[in-house]
Amino acid sequence: MSPARYTDPELQAIYDYLAPAEQPRAASAEAIAAREGLDLGAELASVRRHPVPAPRPARTGRRHNLRALQDHIYGVLRARAPRMRPSVLRAQAAAWAELRMWPHETEAWIKALGAEGAATAAACRRLHIALPALDIVLDGQTTARRLRGGETPTAVHARAAALGITLPG
């Protein structure tokens, strides 16, 4: 039984029931030999265990696929924005890859919103604004142009609702 930590006996009983049991530490061969007064130095040295390194975690397919997707998107972005610095392209590719869309769908979103439109694409997907909705004209401008111009997906969705237009999603 563990030392009393509570004055209420019911609380102490609950604690004793739920508390992890204290495990006695297993004695090593060296400790047992010393306690028994034995000199097993040579014998123990020949069988002494060396620490085994922890196994490396297996490479999961999902992470590998995300990296492959990021590399594909990097190539697409480099073709569309050849003057952008590679570090910026890598960051943009990582942002696009985190959306976990199919490569052809990602390419279409990049074509519609530009290299830096990953956050806008994510917001559009949350609001159920699909790719076909980007071609719809609202007050003389396409939805894609409005989004590229800085209008938020929520504002675009509200504008469409005010005009009585349902955006495909």
C-alpha beads as a LAMMPS data file, in Angstrom:
LAMMPS data file: protein, C-alpha beads

169 atoms
168 bonds

1 atom types
1 bond types

-500.0 500.0 xlo xhi
-500.0 500.0 ylo yhi
-500.0 500.0 zlo zhi

Masses

1 110.0

Atoms # bond

1 1 1 0.000 0.000 0.000
2 1 1 1.278 3.449 -0.848
3 1 1 1.897 6.092 1.811
4 1 1 -1.153 8.048 2.845
5 1 1 -1.636 11.088 0.669
6 1 1 -5.229 11.846 1.517
7 1 1 -6.946 12.253 4.878
8 1 1 -10.194 10.915 3.487
9 1 1 -10.001 7.088 3.565
10 1 1 -12.242 6.731 0.511
11 1 1 -10.004 8.991 -1.578
12 1 1 -6.943 7.088 -0.344
13 1 1 -8.574 3.772 -1.281
14 1 1 -9.372 5.091 -4.778
15 1 1 -5.794 6.328 -5.136
16 1 1 -4.371 2.994 -3.974
17 1 1 -6.558 1.164 -6.478
18 1 1 -5.697 3.408 -9.439
19 1 1 -2.054 4.178 -8.635
20 1 1 0.488 2.206 -10.616
21 1 1 2.118 -0.560 -8.624
22 1 1 5.708 0.103 -7.714
23 1 1 7.897 -2.319 -9.604
24 1 1 11.018 -3.482 -7.817
25 1 1 14.083 -2.870 -9.913
26 1 1 15.612 -6.018 -11.280
27 1 1 19.055 -6.597 -9.871
28 1 1 21.928 -6.875 -12.285
29 1 1 24.349 -9.760 -12.261
30 1 1 27.046 -7.441 -10.934
31 1 1 24.834 -6.371 -8.017
32 1 1 23.944 -9.963 -7.123
33 1 1 27.591 -11.047 -7.296
34 1 1 28.635 -8.148 -5.073
35 1 1 25.878 -8.897 -2.553
36 1 1 26.866 -12.569 -2.397
37 1 1 30.561 -11.769 -2.147
38 1 1 31.486 -13.490 -5.409
39 1 1 34.251 -12.417 -7.763
40 1 1 32.788 -13.020 -11.233
41 1 1 34.599 -10.234 -13.053
42 1 1 36.050 -12.368 -15.881
43 1 1 32.890 -14.411 -16.368
44 1 1 30.624 -11.371 -16.362
45 1 1 32.877 -9.478 -18.766
46 1 1 32.505 -12.223 -21.369
47 1 1 28.712 -12.194 -21.243
48 1 1 28.115 -8.505 -20.536
49 1 1 25.358 -7.216 -22.740
50 1 1 25.909 -4.204 -24.870
51 1 1 23.012 -1.808 -25.270
52 1 1 21.098 -2.533 -28.436
53 1 1 20.224 0.572 -30.449
54 1 1 16.520 1.174 -30.815
55 1 1 15.142 0.020 -34.146
56 1 1 14.571 2.756 -36.672
57 1 1 10.923 3.324 -37.411
58 1 1 9.817 1.898 -40.702
59 1 1 9.231 4.409 -43.442
60 1 1 5.530 4.830 -43.823
61 1 1 4.002 5.045 -47.235
62 1 1 1.975 8.132 -46.360
63 1 1 5.004 10.210 -45.449
64 1 1 6.855 8.978 -48.515
65 1 1 3.862 9.862 -50.695
66 1 1 3.651 13.322 -49.130
67 1 1 7.315 13.903 -49.951
68 1 1 6.775 12.703 -53.522
69 1 1 3.760 15.005 -53.827
70 1 1 5.807 17.904 -52.476
71 1 1 8.556 17.215 -55.037
72 1 1 5.973 17.095 -57.843
73 1 1 4.408 20.378 -56.711
74 1 1 7.882 21.936 -56.469
75 1 1 8.409 21.105 -60.148
76 1 1 5.042 22.596 -61.078
77 1 1 5.741 25.775 -59.110
78 1 1 9.235 26.117 -60.559
79 1 1 7.770 25.919 -64.074
80 1 1 5.105 28.544 -63.266
81 1 1 7.376 30.884 -61.267
82 1 1 10.932 30.392 -62.555
83 1 1 12.307 33.515 -60.849
84 1 1 11.113 32.594 -57.369
85 1 1 13.876 31.546 -54.956
86 1 1 14.145 27.774 -54.334
87 1 1 13.653 28.174 -50.574
88 1 1 10.394 30.033 -51.171
89 1 1 9.343 27.425 -53.730
90 1 1 10.040 24.634 -51.197
91 1 1 7.917 26.396 -48.563
92 1 1 5.082 26.925 -51.044
93 1 1 5.317 23.294 -52.203
94 1 1 5.116 22.112 -48.585
95 1 1 2.029 24.276 -48.002
96 1 1 0.340 22.890 -51.108
97 1 1 1.294 19.302 -50.229
98 1 1 -0.265 19.666 -46.764
99 1 1 -3.642 20.072 -48.477
100 1 1 -3.305 16.431 -49.607
101 1 1 -5.058 16.855 -52.942
102 1 1 -4.479 14.780 -56.040
103 1 1 -1.611 16.120 -58.157
104 1 1 -3.826 17.123 -61.084
105 1 1 -6.233 18.888 -58.716
106 1 1 -3.333 20.708 -57.063
107 1 1 -2.039 21.816 -60.451
108 1 1 -5.471 23.198 -61.339
109 1 1 -5.664 25.147 -58.058
110 1 1 -2.144 26.511 -58.619
111 1 1 -3.109 27.559 -62.150
112 1 1 -6.211 29.304 -60.814
113 1 1 -4.798 30.947 -57.663
114 1 1 -1.058 31.189 -58.272
115 1 1 1.919 29.752 -56.441
116 1 1 1.092 31.470 -53.159
117 1 1 -2.579 30.466 -53.046
118 1 1 -2.370 27.380 -50.807
119 1 1 -4.090 29.070 -47.859
120 1 1 -6.809 30.434 -50.140
121 1 1 -7.335 26.982 -51.662
122 1 1 -7.632 25.471 -48.183
123 1 1 -10.220 28.086 -47.199
124 1 1 -12.155 27.461 -50.428
125 1 1 -12.230 23.748 -49.734
126 1 1 -13.466 24.374 -46.173
127 1 1 -16.298 26.512 -47.613
128 1 1 -17.051 23.856 -50.274
129 1 1 -15.999 26.100 -53.155
130 1 1 -14.814 23.648 -55.807
131 1 1 -12.626 24.209 -58.851
132 1 1 -15.568 24.680 -61.264
133 1 1 -16.750 27.581 -59.095
134 1 1 -13.604 29.540 -59.950
135 1 1 -14.872 30.131 -63.508
136 1 1 -18.162 31.704 -62.403
137 1 1 -18.464 35.440 -63.050
138 1 1 -19.570 37.546 -60.078
139 1 1 -20.185 41.242 -60.779
140 1 1 -18.013 41.229 -63.878
141 1 1 -15.031 39.240 -62.493
142 1 1 -14.428 35.540 -62.227
143 1 1 -14.246 34.006 -58.782
144 1 1 -10.614 33.043 -59.387
145 1 1 -9.684 36.621 -60.279
146 1 1 -11.400 37.926 -57.157
147 1 1 -9.517 35.410 -55.005
148 1 1 -6.182 36.242 -56.665
149 1 1 -6.944 39.930 -56.098
150 1 1 -7.150 39.417 -52.338
151 1 1 -10.855 38.937 -51.736
152 1 1 -11.400 36.273 -49.096
153 1 1 -13.225 33.049 -49.932
154 1 1 -15.867 33.965 -47.347
155 1 1 -16.501 37.305 -49.072
156 1 1 -16.706 35.592 -52.460
157 1 1 -19.151 33.053 -51.061
158 1 1 -21.262 35.848 -49.527
159 1 1 -21.196 37.829 -52.786
160 1 1 -22.397 34.768 -54.708
161 1 1 -25.176 34.181 -52.179
162 1 1 -26.232 37.831 -52.407
163 1 1 -26.465 37.484 -56.196
164 1 1 -28.460 34.278 -55.837
165 1 1 -25.696 32.137 -57.317
166 1 1 -24.842 28.776 -55.794
167 1 1 -21.147 28.004 -56.114
168 1 1 -20.442 24.366 -57.042
169 1 1 -18.863 22.456 -54.237

Bonds

1 1 1 2
2 1 2 3
3 1 3 4
4 1 4 5
5 1 5 6
6 1 6 7
7 1 7 8
8 1 8 9
9 1 9 10
10 1 10 11
11 1 11 12
12 1 12 13
13 1 13 14
14 1 14 15
15 1 15 16
16 1 16 17
17 1 17 18
18 1 18 19
19 1 19 20
20 1 20 21
21 1 21 22
22 1 22 23
23 1 23 24
24 1 24 25
25 1 25 26
26 1 26 27
27 1 27 28
28 1 28 29
29 1 29 30
30 1 30 31
31 1 31 32
32 1 32 33
33 1 33 34
34 1 34 35
35 1 35 36
36 1 36 37
37 1 37 38
38 1 38 39
39 1 39 40
40 1 40 41
41 1 41 42
42 1 42 43
43 1 43 44
44 1 44 45
45 1 45 46
46 1 46 47
47 1 47 48
48 1 48 49
49 1 49 50
50 1 50 51
51 1 51 52
52 1 52 53
53 1 53 54
54 1 54 55
55 1 55 56
56 1 56 57
57 1 57 58
58 1 58 59
59 1 59 60
60 1 60 61
61 1 61 62
62 1 62 63
63 1 63 64
64 1 64 65
65 1 65 66
66 1 66 67
67 1 67 68
68 1 68 69
69 1 69 70
70 1 70 71
71 1 71 72
72 1 72 73
73 1 73 74
74 1 74 75
75 1 75 76
76 1 76 77
77 1 77 78
78 1 78 79
79 1 79 80
80 1 80 81
81 1 81 82
82 1 82 83
83 1 83 84
84 1 84 85
85 1 85 86
86 1 86 87
87 1 87 88
88 1 88 89
89 1 89 90
90 1 90 91
91 1 91 92
92 1 92 93
93 1 93 94
94 1 94 95
95 1 95 96
96 1 96 97
97 1 97 98
98 1 98 99
99 1 99 100
100 1 100 101
101 1 101 102
102 1 102 103
103 1 103 104
104 1 104 105
105 1 105 106
106 1 106 107
107 1 107 108
108 1 108 109
109 1 109 110
110 1 110 111
111 1 111 112
112 1 112 113
113 1 113 114
114 1 114 115
115 1 115 116
116 1 116 117
117 1 117 118
118 1 118 119
119 1 119 120
120 1 120 121
121 1 121 122
122 1 122 123
123 1 123 124
124 1 124 125
125 1 125 126
126 1 126 127
127 1 127 128
128 1 128 129
129 1 129 130
130 1 130 131
131 1 131 132
132 1 132 133
133 1 133 134
134 1 134 135
135 1 135 136
136 1 136 137
137 1 137 138
138 1 138 139
139 1 139 140
140 1 140 141
141 1 141 142
142 1 142 143
143 1 143 144
144 1 144 145
145 1 145 146
146 1 146 147
147 1 147 148
148 1 148 149
149 1 149 150
150 1 150 151
151 1 151 152
152 1 152 153
153 1 153 154
154 1 154 155
155 1 155 156
156 1 156 157
157 1 157 158
158 1 158 159
159 1 159 160
160 1 160 161
161 1 161 162
162 1 162 163
163 1 163 164
164 1 164 165
165 1 165 166
166 1 166 167
167 1 167 168
168 1 168 169
